[in-house]
């Protein structure tokens, strides 16, 4: 009995001793795990607060070492990404500074507003024109506090080449355009304001100079023409054939000069007062035929013919005969000057829906595609390239007259083949 009790106690003691050692070893292991987790937590917190230089120390344990390597690689990757982001941010800031410098150096002023016309941003040029010293003093204010439009304006999207009055810069002239910012969620618009004071002053001076010059030139030109007619009419005695030939050339040149002066005057009048039309019923067949009869001698001098294809129904239109005659004569004169072939110039009257057309076609040098879009521009002239006399105002004036009638002039051309000008006028 005693021996059994003794053996039992010995076994219990051995078990407690084993448990003691096992527990001690387990505590040491958990202590290591806790230490490792503490280091991981410290590293993660450092990364969280932006310190990407912290790394876990290597541990001689396969499981821990895999975790350590993964965390360290993650930190290195984040560090590399942060460096890339810093570089991108630096480049972006440089680009922004460059763009801002470019915008601020523009001669035009730029405003960014919302759909309520509230100012969100303005360039230094705008601040100067508005009489504002600091940009923040203008933010949030309504643009109408500084600008007065030439007409009532409630829709910012419809602002295009509109003259505006800036209250602080009352002696200057401005035009304004708008464009939506499509890359933002909220409605934002860019207003571009251009100072056109100098341009308007130059244009006014030019127009006044042209008007004065042409008016003063017209008087001596007419006087010279009358004197030439007197010589050709033998009012001062007989003249020789050579003298008559020379006087005829002088009269033709004088007439060309008079036509140029007249075109300059008419263009000036259009700029100042617009085109005043005195409309009446015009039957086109006899009207065009009379013009061709007048232009035929000029065509013959250039060894050319003019063929007229009259309309079968002799259409009539409501037009100013004097102004319309100027247009048709100008187109035929251009055809004579620029047609260098034996083919006759073709003039025809036709009808399309809502319009009567008068076409003038020549088979000469033609007009290039680049020049086609410029032929009706003010002062543009193909004649200058050919060293011929011309202001470039003939076609411009003709287009203005056609548009005043509610129509237009179109042109089609193929180089070295033919050119066709077509006057479209509303049916009566």
C-alpha positions in Angstrom: 0.0 0.0 0.0 2.8 2.4 1.0 4.7 1.5 -2.1 1.7 2.3 -4.4 1.2 5.6 -2.7 4.8 6.4 -3.1 4.8 5.5 -6.8 1.7 7.7 -7.3 3.3 10.7 -5.7 6.5 10.2 -7.8 4.4 10.2 -11.0 2.5 13.3 -10.0 5.7 15.1 -9.2 7.1 14.0 -12.6 4.0 15.2 -14.4 4.2 18.6 -12.6 7.8 18.9 -13.5 7.1 18.1 -17.2 4.2 20.6 -17.2 6.5 23.2 -15.7 9.1 22.8 -18.4 6.4 22.7 -21.1 4.7 25.8 -19.8 8.0 27.6 -19.5 8.9 26.7 -23.1 5.5 27.7 -24.3 5.7 31.1 -22.5 9.1 31.7 -24.1 7.6 30.9 -27.5 4.6 33.2 -26.9 6.9 35.9 -25.6 8.8 35.7 -28.9 5.6 35.8 -30.9 4.5 38.9 -28.9 7.8 40.5 -29.5 7.6 39.9 -33.2 4.1 41.1 -33.4 5.1 44.2 -31.6 7.8 44.9 -34.1 5.4 44.3 -36.9 2.9 46.7 -35.3 5.6 49.3 -34.9 6.7 49.0 -38.5 3.1 49.2 -39.8 2.4 52.3 -37.7 5.6 53.9 -39.1 4.5 53.2 -42.6 1.0 54.5 -41.7 2.4 57.8 -40.6 4.7 58.2 -43.7 8.0 56.7 -42.5 8.9 54.3 -45.3 12.5 53.8 -44.1 11.6 51.4 -41.3 12.1 47.6 -41.9 11.8 44.4 -39.9 15.0 42.7 -38.7 15.6 39.3 -40.1 14.6 36.4 -37.8 16.0 32.9 -38.0 12.7 31.2 -38.3 11.2 30.2 -41.7 7.6 31.2 -41.0 8.6 34.6 -39.5 11.2 35.2 -42.1 8.6 34.9 -45.0 6.4 37.4 -43.2 9.3 39.7 -42.6 10.4 39.5 -46.2 6.9 40.2 -47.5 6.5 43.2 -45.2 9.9 44.6 -46.1 9.2 44.2 -49.8 5.8 46.0 -49.4 7.6 48.9 -47.6 10.2 49.1 -50.4 7.5 49.1 -53.0 5.6 51.9 -51.2 8.8 53.8 -50.9 9.4 53.5 -54.6 5.9 54.5 -55.4 6.1 57.5 -53.1 9.3 58.7 -54.9 7.5 58.4 -58.3 4.5 60.3 -56.9 6.8 63.0 -55.6 8.5 63.3 -59.0 5.1 63.4 -60.8 3.9 66.1 -58.4 7.0 68.1 -59.0 6.7 67.8 -62.8 3.0 68.6 -62.5 3.7 71.7 -60.5 6.3 72.8 -63.0 3.9 72.3 -65.8 1.2 74.3 -63.9 3.6 77.1 -63.3 4.6 77.2 -67.0 1.0 77.1 -68.1 0.1 79.9 -65.6 3.0 82.0 -66.9 1.9 81.5 -70.5 -1.7 82.4 -69.6 -0.7 85.4 -67.6 1.5 86.7 -70.4 -1.3 86.6 -73.0 -2.6 89.9 -74.3 -6.1 88.7 -73.9 -7.8 88.5 -70.5 -9.3 85.2 -69.2 -12.1 84.7 -66.8 -13.5 81.5 -65.4 -17.1 81.8 -64.3 -20.1 79.5 -63.5 -23.5 79.5 -65.0 -24.6 82.2 -62.6 -21.9 84.5 -64.0 -20.0 84.3 -60.7 -16.2 84.8 -61.1 -14.1 81.8 -60.1 -10.7 82.9 -61.4 -9.2 85.8 -63.3 -5.8 86.5 -64.9 -3.8 89.6 -64.0 -4.8 91.3 -67.2 -8.5 91.1 -66.1 -7.6 92.4 -62.7 -5.9 95.4 -64.3 -8.9 96.1 -66.6 -11.4 95.7 -63.8 -9.4 97.9 -61.4 -8.9 95.2 -58.8 -5.5 94.8 -57.0 -5.9 91.3 -55.6 -7.3 88.2 -57.2 -9.2 87.2 -54.0 -11.1 90.4 -54.1 -12.9 89.4 -57.3 -13.7 85.8 -56.5 -17.4 85.1 -56.1 -18.5 88.4 -57.5 -20.9 88.7 -60.5 -19.2 89.6 -63.8 -21.9 92.2 -64.4 -20.4 94.3 -61.6 -17.5 95.0 -64.0 -18.8 94.4 -67.5 -21.7 95.8 -69.4 -22.7 93.8 -72.5 -23.9 95.5 -75.7 -27.2 93.6 -75.4 -29.1 91.8 -72.6 -27.2 88.5 -71.8 -28.7 85.7 -69.8 -27.1 82.7 -71.5 -23.3 82.5 -71.1 -23.1 79.9 -73.9 -24.3 82.4 -76.5 -21.5 84.9 -76.0 -19.5 85.1 -79.2 -17.6 88.1 -80.6 -19.7 90.4 -78.6 -18.6 93.9 -77.9 -18.5 94.8 -74.2 -18.0 97.8 -72.1 -15.6 97.5 -69.1 -16.6 100.1 -66.5 -13.1 100.7 -65.1 -11.6 100.9 -68.6 -14.2 103.1 -70.3 -11.8 104.5 -72.9 -11.0 101.1 -74.4 -13.0 98.8 -76.7 -13.3 95.0 -76.0 -14.9 91.9 -77.5 -15.7 88.8 -75.5 -16.1 85.1 -76.4 -17.1 82.2 -74.2 -16.3 78.4 -74.2 -17.6 75.7 -71.9 -15.1 73.7 -69.7 -16.2 70.1 -70.6 -13.7 68.4 -68.3 -15.4 69.4 -65.1 -18.6 68.1 -63.5 -20.1 71.4 -62.6 -20.9 74.0 -65.3 -17.9 76.2 -65.8 -17.1 78.6 -68.6 -14.0 80.4 -69.9 -14.6 84.0 -71.0 -11.9 85.4 -73.3 -11.8 89.2 -73.4 -9.7 90.9 -76.1 -8.7 94.6 -76.2 -9.5 95.8 -79.7 -8.9 99.5 -79.1 -5.9 99.7 -81.3 -7.5 97.7 -84.1 -10.6 99.9 -84.1 -8.5 103.1 -84.2 -6.4 101.8 -87.1 -9.5 100.6 -88.9 -11.2 104.0 -88.4 -8.1 105.9 -89.6 -7.7 103.6 -92.6 -11.4 104.1 -93.6 -11.2 107.8 -93.1 -7.9 108.0 -95.1 -9.4 105.9 -97.9 -12.6 108.0 -98.0 -10.7 111.3 -98.1 -8.1 110.0 -100.6 -10.6 108.5 -103.0 -12.9 111.5 -102.8 -10.0 113.9 -103.6 -8.7 111.6 -106.4 -12.1 111.3 -108.1 -12.3 115.0 -109.0 -9.0 115.2 -111.0 -9.6 111.8 -112.6 -13.0 112.9 -113.9 -11.5 116.2 -115.0 -8.8 114.3 -116.9 -11.4 112.0 -118.5 -13.4 115.0 -119.7 -10.3 116.6 -121.2 -9.4 113.4 -123.0 -12.9 113.2 -124.4 -12.5 116.8 -125.7 -9.3 115.9 -127.4 -10.8 112.8 -129.0 -13.8 114.9 -130.0 -11.5 117.3 -132.0 -12.6 120.2 -129.8 -9.1 121.6 -129.9 -8.4 120.7 -133.5 -7.5 117.7 -135.6 -5.3 114.9 -134.1 -3.2 112.3 -135.8 -3.9 108.6 -135.8 -1.1 108.0 -133.4 -2.4 110.7 -131.1 -5.9 109.2 -131.2 -4.4 105.8 -130.4 -2.5 107.2 -127.4 -5.6 109.1 -126.2 -7.7 106.0 -126.4 -5.2 104.1 -124.2 -5.2 107.0 -121.8 -9.0 107.0 -121.6 -9.1 103.3 -121.0 -6.5 103.6 -118.2 -8.2 106.6 -116.8 -11.5 104.6 -116.7 -9.8 101.7 -114.8 -8.5 104.2 -112.3 -11.9 105.8 -111.9 -13.5 102.3 -111.4 -11.0 101.5 -108.6 -11.7 104.8 -106.9 -15.4 104.2 -107.2 -15.1 100.7 -105.6 -13.1 102.2 -102.7 -15.8 104.8 -102.1 -18.6 102.2 -102.3 -16.8 100.0 -99.9 -16.3 102.9 -97.5 -20.0 103.8 -97.7 -21.0 100.1 -97.0 -18.8 100.2 -93.9 -20.3 103.4 -92.7 -24.0 103.1 -93.6 -24.5 99.7 -95.0 -26.0 99.1 -98.5 -29.1 101.1 -99.3 -31.2 99.3 -101.9 -33.8 100.8 -104.2 -35.6 97.7 -105.3 -37.9 97.3 -108.3 -39.1 94.6 -110.6 -36.2 93.5 -112.9 -36.7 91.2 -115.8 -33.4 89.4 -116.0 -33.2 88.4 -119.7 -33.1 92.0 -121.1 -31.2 93.2 -118.0 -28.3 90.8 -118.5 -28.3 91.3 -122.2 -27.8 95.0 -121.8 -24.9 94.4 -119.5 -23.3 92.0 -122.0 -23.8 94.5 -124.9 -21.9 97.0 -122.8 -19.1 94.6 -121.9 -18.7 93.0 -125.3 -16.3 95.7 -126.7 -14.1 95.2 -123.7 -14.1 91.5 -124.3 -13.3 92.0 -128.0 -10.3 94.1 -127.0 -9.0 91.0 -125.2 -9.9 88.8 -128.2 -12.7 87.1 -126.3 -16.4 86.5 -126.8 -19.3 86.4 -124.3 -22.0 83.8 -124.8 -25.3 84.5 -123.1 -27.8 81.7 -122.4 -31.1 83.4 -121.6 -33.8 81.8 -119.6 -36.8 80.5 -121.4 -39.3 82.1 -119.0 -37.6 85.5 -118.6 -37.8 85.4 -114.8 -38.2 88.6 -112.8 -36.8 89.5 -109.4 -37.1 92.3 -106.9 -33.7 94.0 -106.9 -31.8 97.3 -107.1 -30.8 97.4 -110.8 -27.9 99.7 -110.2 -26.3 97.6 -107.5 -27.1 94.3 -109.3 -25.5 95.7 -112.5 -22.4 96.5 -110.6 -22.2 92.9 -109.4 -22.7 91.3 -112.8 -20.3 93.7 -114.5 -17.6 92.9 -111.9 -17.9 89.2 -112.4 -17.8 89.5 -116.2 -14.8 91.9 -116.0 -13.0 89.4 -113.7 -13.7 86.6 -116.2 -12.2 88.7 -119.0 -9.1 89.5 -117.0 -8.4 85.9 -115.9 -9.5 83.9 -118.9 -6.5 83.3 -121.2 -8.1 80.8 -123.6 -10.0 81.0 -126.9 -13.1 79.7 -125.2 -15.9 82.2 -124.7 -17.1 83.4 -121.4 -20.5 81.8 -120.6 -23.3 83.8 -118.8 -26.5 81.9 -118.0 -29.7 82.4 -116.1 -31.2 79.4 -114.3 -33.7 78.5 -111.5 -33.3 76.5 -108.4 -35.8 76.1 -105.5 -36.5 79.6 -104.0 -33.7 81.2 -106.0 -32.8 82.6 -109.5 -29.2 82.1 -110.4 -26.9 84.2 -112.7 -23.7 82.3 -113.4 -20.5 83.6 -115.1 -18.0 81.0 -116.2 -14.6 81.5 -117.7 -12.2 78.8 -118.9 -8.9 80.3 -117.7 -6.3 79.9 -115.0 -8.8 78.9 -112.3 -8.4 79.4 -108.5 -6.6 77.1 -106.1 -8.5 75.5 -103.2 -6.5 77.6 -100.7 -7.6 80.8 -102.5 -11.2 79.9 -103.0 -12.1 80.5 -99.3 -10.3 84.0 -99.5 -11.7 85.5 -102.7 -14.5 87.3 -101.0 -12.3 88.7 -98.2 -11.7 92.4 -98.0 -8.6 93.6 -100.0 -7.7 90.1 -101.1 -6.9 90.0 -104.8 -5.6 87.3 -107.2 -4.7 90.2 -109.5 -1.8 91.2 -107.3 -0.1 87.9 -108.0 -0.4 88.6 -111.7 0.8 92.1 -111.3 -2.5 93.5 -112.5 -4.4 96.5 -111.2 -6.8 95.6 -108.5 -7.8 96.4 -104.9 -9.4 93.1 -104.0 -12.6 94.9 -103.1 -14.7 94.0 -106.2 -15.7 90.5 -105.1 -16.0 91.7 -101.5 -18.4 94.5 -102.5 -20.3 92.1 -104.9 -20.9 89.6 -102.1 -22.1 92.4 -99.7 -24.6 93.5 -102.4 -25.8 90.0 -103.0 -26.3 89.3 -99.3 -28.2 92.6 -98.9 -30.6 91.2 -101.5 -31.1 88.1 -99.4 -28.9 86.0 -101.5 -25.2 85.2 -102.0 -22.4 84.5 -104.5 -20.8 81.1 -104.6 -17.7 80.0 -106.5 -16.4 76.8 -107.9 -13.1 76.4 -109.7 -10.6 73.9 -111.0 -7.2 75.2 -111.7 -6.3 75.6 -115.4 -9.8 74.4 -116.3 -12.6 76.8 -115.4 -14.1 79.1 -112.7 -17.8 79.6 -112.2 -19.2 82.4 -110.0 -22.9 82.1 -109.3 -25.2 84.8 -108.0 -28.2 83.4 -106.0 -31.1 85.8 -105.6 -34.5 85.1 -104.1 -37.4 84.7 -106.5 -39.9 87.5 -106.6 
